[in-house]
Amino acid sequence: LMPGDLVRHGLASYNTSIPNPNWNLMLYTMQQVMSLITQYLPGVPVFPSIGNNDCYYHNDAPSVENATQYYSDLWSIFFEQVPAN
């Protein structure tokens, strides 16, 4: 099990009334972290948890409008791109 908060503090938006301008950077960061982990731990299943800084909006579950895209993005990063998962 890997703890959450793969993304640094301050990237997740606090303003839930506008789209998060940092979301693509946040996705890229999570992809890079998972890529390094699978590179150095080949064949090892990695089960991440979602930290409050890994959310589209800081410390907040995605809205109904964003949920499908949010969970699809994380599924791809955490499971489809990790061969052992």
FIKOLZA-1660 file (N, C-alpha, C; in steps of 0.1 Angstrom, whole numbers, plus 5000, padded with zeros to 4 digits):
% residues 85
   i   px   py   pz ch aa at
   1 5009 4988 5000  A  L  N
   1 5000 5000 5000  A  L CA
   1 5009 5012 5000  A  L  C
   2 5006 5022 4991  A  M  N
   2 5013 5034 4990  A  M CA
   2 5005 5045 4995  A  M  C
   3 5011 5054 5004  A  P  N
   3 5003 5065 5009  A  P CA
   3 5000 5075 4998  A  P  C
   4 4990 5083 5000  A  G  N
   4 4986 5093 4991  A  G CA
   4 4994 5105 4991  A  G  C
   5 4989 5116 4985  A  D  N
   5 4997 5128 4984  A  D CA
   5 5009 5127 4975  A  D  C
   6 5007 5122 4963  A  L  N
   6 5017 5121 4953  A  L CA
   6 5020 5135 4947  A  L  C
   7 5010 5143 4948  A  V  N
   7 5012 5157 4942  A  V CA
   7 5015 5166 4953  A  V  C
   8 5024 5176 4950  A  R  N
   8 5028 5186 4960  A  R CA
   8 5016 5194 4965  A  R  C
   9 5017 5200 4977  A  H  N
   9 5007 5209 4982  A  H CA
   9 5006 5221 4973  A  H  C
  10 4994 5227 4972  A  G  N
  10 4992 5239 4965  A  G CA
  10 4987 5238 4950  A  G  C
  11 4987 5225 4945  A  L  N
  11 4983 5224 4931  A  L CA
  11 4968 5221 4930  A  L  C
  12 4963 5214 4939  A  A  N
  12 4948 5211 4939  A  A CA
  12 4941 5225 4942  A  A  C
  13 4931 5227 4934  A  S  N
  13 4924 5240 4935  A  S CA
  13 4915 5241 4948  A  S  C
  14 4915 5252 4954  A  Y  N
  14 4906 5254 4966  A  Y CA
  14 4893 5260 4961  A  Y  C
  15 4892 5265 4949  A  N  N
  15 4881 5272 4944  A  N CA
  15 4872 5262 4936  A  N  C
  16 4862 5257 4942  A  T  N
  16 4854 5247 4935  A  T CA
  16 4844 5252 4925  A  T  C
  17 4844 5265 4923  A  S  N
  17 4835 5271 4913  A  S CA
  17 4842 5273 4899  A  S  C
  18 4855 5270 4898  A  I  N
  18 4861 5270 4885  A  I CA
  18 4869 5257 4883  A  I  C
  19 4871 5254 4870  A  P  N
  19 4880 5242 4867  A  P CA
  19 4894 5244 4873  A  P  C
  20 4900 5233 4877  A  N  N
  20 4913 5233 4883  A  N CA
  20 4923 5235 4872  A  N  C
  21 4930 5246 4871  A  P  N
  21 4940 5249 4860  A  P CA
  21 4952 5240 4861  A  P  C
  22 4954 5234 4872  A  N  N
  22 4966 5225 4874  A  N CA
  22 4964 5210 4872  A  N  C
  23 4952 5207 4868  A  W  N
  23 4948 5192 4868  A  W CA
  23 4958 5184 4859  A  W  C
  24 4961 5190 4847  A  N  N
  24 4970 5182 4838  A  N CA
  24 4984 5181 4844  A  N  C
  25 4989 5191 4851  A  L  N
  25 5002 5189 4858  A  L CA
  25 5001 5179 4869  A  L  C
  26 4990 5179 4876  A  M  N
  26 4988 5169 4887  A  M CA
  26 4988 5155 4881  A  M  C
  27 4980 5153 4870  A  L  N
  27 4980 5140 4864  A  L CA
  27 4994 5136 4859  A  L  C
  28 5001 5145 4853  A  Y  N
  28 5015 5142 4849  A  Y CA
  28 5024 5138 4861  A  Y  C
  29 5023 5145 4872  A  T  N
  29 5031 5142 4884  A  T CA
  29 5028 5128 4889  A  T  C
  30 5015 5125 4889  A  M  N
  30 5011 5111 4894  A  M CA
  30 5016 5101 4885  A  M  C
  31 5015 5103 4872  A  Q  N
  31 5021 5094 4862  A  Q CA
  31 5036 5092 4863  A  Q  C
  32 5043 5102 4865  A  Q  N
  32 5057 5101 4867  A  Q CA
  32 5061 5094 4880  A  Q  C
  33 5054 5096 4890  A  V  N
  33 5057 5089 4903  A  V CA
  33 5054 5074 4901  A  V  C
  34 5043 5071 4895  A  M  N
  34 5040 5057 4894  A  M CA
  34 5049 5050 4884  A  M  C
  35 5054 5057 4874  A  S  N
  35 5064 5052 4864  A  S CA
  35 5077 5049 4871  A  S  C
  36 5081 5058 4880  A  L  N
  36 5094 5055 4888  A  L CA
  36 5092 5043 4897  A  L  C
  37 5081 5042 4903  A  I  N
  37 5079 5031 4913  A  I CA
  37 5079 5018 4905  A  I  C
  38 5072 5017 4894  A  T  N
  38 5072 5005 4886  A  T CA
  38 5085 5002 4880  A  T  C
  39 5093 5012 4877  A  Q  N
  39 5106 5010 4872  A  Q CA
  39 5115 5004 4882  A  Q  C
  40 5115 5008 4895  A  Y  N
  40 5123 5004 4905  A  Y CA
  40 5118 4992 4913  A  Y  C
  41 5105 4989 4911  A  L  N
  41 5099 4977 4918  A  L CA
  41 5091 4969 4907  A  L  C
  42 5098 4964 4897  A  P  N
  42 5091 4957 4887  A  P CA
  42 5084 4945 4892  A  P  C
  43 5072 4943 4887  A  G  N
  43 5064 4931 4891  A  G CA
  43 5058 4931 4905  A  G  C
  44 5059 4943 4912  A  V  N
  44 5054 4944 4925  A  V CA
  44 5040 4952 4924  A  V  C
  45 5029 4946 4929  A  P  N
  45 5017 4953 4929  A  P CA
  45 5018 4966 4938  A  P  C
  46 5013 4977 4933  A  V  N
  46 5013 4989 4940  A  V CA
  46 4998 4994 4942  A  V  C
  47 4994 4995 4954  A  F  N
  47 4980 4999 4956  A  F CA
  47 4980 5013 4963  A  F  C
  48 4978 5023 4956  A  P  N
  48 4979 5037 4961  A  P CA
  48 4966 5041 4968  A  P  C
  49 4967 5050 4977  A  S  N
  49 4956 5056 4983  A  S CA
  49 4956 5071 4978  A  S  C
  50 4944 5077 4978  A  I  N
  50 4942 5090 4973  A  I CA
  50 4944 5100 4984  A  I  C
  51 4953 5109 4984  A  G  N
  51 4955 5119 4994  A  G CA
  51 4948 5131 4991  A  G  C
  52 4947 5140 5001  A  N  N
  52 4939 5152 4999  A  N CA
  52 4945 5162 4989  A  N  C
  53 4958 5160 4985  A  N  N
  53 4964 5168 4975  A  N CA
  53 4963 5162 4961  A  N  C
  54 4958 5150 4960  A  D  N
  54 4956 5143 4948  A  D CA
  54 4942 5145 4942  A  D  C
  55 4934 5152 4948  A  C  N
  55 4921 5154 4944  A  C CA
  55 4920 5166 4935  A  C  C
  56 4910 5166 4926  A  Y  N
  56 4908 5177 4917  A  Y CA
  56 4906 5190 4924  A  Y  C
  57 4899 5190 4935  A  Y  N
  57 4898 5201 4944  A  Y CA
  57 4903 5197 4957  A  Y  C
  58 4911 5205 4963  A  H  N
  58 4919 5202 4976  A  H CA
  58 4909 5196 4986  A  H  C
  59 4913 5184 4991  A  N  N
  59 4906 5178 5003  A  N CA
  59 4891 5176 5000  A  N  C
  60 4888 5173 4988  A  D  N
  60 4874 5172 4984  A  D CA
  60 4871 5162 4974  A  D  C
  61 4861 5154 4975  A  A  N
  61 4858 5144 4965  A  A CA
  61 4853 5151 4953  A  A  C
  62 4855 5145 4941  A  P  N
  62 4851 5151 4929  A  P CA
  62 4836 5154 4928  A  P  C
  63 4832 5164 4922  A  S  N
  63 4817 5166 4920  A  S CA
  63 4812 5156 4911  A  S  C
  64 4799 5155 4910  A  V  N
  64 4792 5145 4902  A  V CA
  64 4796 5148 4887  A  V  C
  65 4798 5160 4883  A  E  N
  65 4801 5164 4869  A  E CA
  65 4816 5159 4866  A  E  C
  66 4824 5159 4876  A  N  N
  66 4839 5156 4874  A  N CA
  66 4842 5141 4878  A  N  C
  67 4833 5134 4884  A  A  N
  67 4837 5121 4890  A  A CA
  67 4841 5111 4880  A  A  C
  68 4834 5110 4869  A  T  N
  68 4837 5099 4859  A  T CA
  68 4851 5102 4853  A  T  C
  69 4854 5114 4849  A  Q  N
  69 4867 5117 4844  A  Q CA
  69 4878 5115 4854  A  Q  C
  70 4876 5120 4866  A  Y  N
  70 4886 5119 4877  A  Y CA
  70 4889 5105 4880  A  Y  C
  71 4879 5096 4882  A  Y  N
  71 4882 5082 4886  A  Y CA
  71 4888 5075 4874  A  Y  C
  72 4884 5078 4862  A  S  N
  72 4890 5072 4849  A  S CA
  72 4904 5076 4848  A  S  C
  73 4908 5088 4851  A  D  N
  73 4922 5092 4850  A  D CA
  73 4930 5085 4861  A  D  C
  74 4925 5084 4873  A  L  N
  74 4933 5077 4883  A  L CA
  74 4933 5062 4881  A  L  C
  75 4923 5056 4875  A  W  N
  75 4923 5042 4872  A  W CA
  75 4934 5039 4862  A  W  C
  76 4935 5047 4852  A  S  N
  76 4945 5046 4841  A  S CA
  76 4959 5047 4847  A  S  C
  77 4962 5057 4856  A  I  N
  77 4975 5059 4862  A  I CA
  77 4978 5047 4871  A  I  C
  78 4969 5044 4880  A  F  N
  78 4972 5035 4891  A  F CA
  78 4971 5020 4887  A  F  C
  79 4963 5017 4877  A  F  N
  79 4961 5003 4874  A  F CA
  79 4965 4999 4860  A  F  C
  80 4960 5006 4850  A  E  N
  80 4963 5003 4836  A  E CA
  80 4978 5005 4833  A  E  C
  81 4984 5015 4839  A  Q  N
  81 4998 5018 4836  A  Q CA
  81 5008 5011 4846  A  Q  C
  82 5003 5003 4855  A  V  N
  82 5011 4995 4864  A  V CA
  82 5009 4980 4861  A  V  C
  83 5019 4974 4854  A  P  N
  83 5017 4960 4849  A  P CA
  83 5013 4950 4860  A  P  C
  84 5019 4952 4872  A  A  N
  84 5016 4942 4883  A  A CA
  84 5002 4944 4889  A  A  C
  85 4995 4955 4886  A  N  N
  85 4982 4957 4891  A  N CA
  85 4972 4952 4882  A  N  C
% end
